[in-house]
């Protein structure tokens, strides 16, 4: 049986990101990744597979043939067509993942799927007849991720015989959830912070968040990367690295002591590992009012 208080969040200080990772812990695990056919999602799928895990890739498209022909053999990777905006699609993906596990438990779930793009929320504000905005970013990046998270929690709860510390939920947000940016993308990513912070005070599983900075993935065209790279350079900044985001996700997946933390995937000029514990989701000693209110709200509720 689970220890009811085993995973209640405590701020024990920043995670040391310089220690080694034992990838042997991933052998035989069952992992579900949403949006795993390209970008960071594909990098996660590849890394889990190479570490010996069985991976379910839930995406609206399969991994491109040119990637499969590049020398990587996708051993134990199962694809299922999934639009994360569809509850039925996601439920089917989780059923597939559970069927690939001897116990039915999905050990690791990575809520990765997301999009960016022009923010229609701010477009056409001067129109005499203002139109309903395209909310696709929020629907995919926040609502879709919440569907993933709900299904993950359901799977975890249905396996009480397994310790909650071995059940791992990773939420991919963005540093756009920590800095001033555009309203649709920023609110979606900020919302995922709220989900992580709420769940870390429950005892369902370990839950952590990764928040990437700009990363030049293969889905970014060379033209876009050139323009963005030049703009970043003018700001004395740079791209973060795909491999650093992968390393961070693998650290979270294998270290059962990591719970309730948010990691920024950042340029290496700021951290040699390319990622760090952000320490932005805790109220510090010099903020006694918010510390008191946070403690109080966890003990009261007028809702059933």
DAGISUL-V33867 format. One record per backbone hydrogen bond with DSSP energy under -1.0 kcal/mol. NH is the residue of the N-H (numbers start at 1). CO is the residue of the C=O. If there is no record, write none. Layout:
nh: [NH;NH]
co: [CO;CO]
This chain:
nh: [6;8;12;25;26;27;28;29;31;32;33;34;35;42;43;44;45;46;47;48;49;50;51;52;53;54;55;56;57;58;59;68;69;70;75;77;78;80;82;86;90;91;92;93;94;95;96;97;98;99;101;108;109;110;111;112;120;122;123;127;139;140;141;142;143;144;146;147;148;149;150;151;152;153;154;155;156;157;158;159;162;166;167;168;169;170;171;172;173;175;177;178;179;186;187;188;189;190;191;192;193;194;195;196;197;198;199;200;202;206;208;209;210;211;213;217;220;225;226;227;228;229;230;231;232;233;234;236;237;240;245;246;247;248;249;250;251;252;253;254;255;258;260;263;264;265;266;270;274;276;278;287;291;292;293;294;295;296;297;298;299]
co: [3;5;10;22;23;24;52;26;54;108;56;110;58;38;39;40;41;42;43;44;45;46;47;49;48;29;76;31;78;33;80;64;65;67;73;74;55;57;59;83;86;87;88;89;90;91;92;93;94;95;98;30;168;32;170;110;118;119;120;124;135;136;137;138;138;139;142;143;144;145;146;147;148;149;150;151;152;153;154;156;159;163;164;107;206;109;208;111;210;212;174;175;175;182;183;184;185;186;187;188;189;190;191;192;193;194;195;196;199;167;169;261;171;263;265;215;217;221;222;223;224;225;226;227;228;229;230;233;232;214;241;242;243;244;245;246;247;248;249;250;251;255;207;209;276;211;274;267;271;264;262;284;287;288;289;290;291;292;293;294;296]
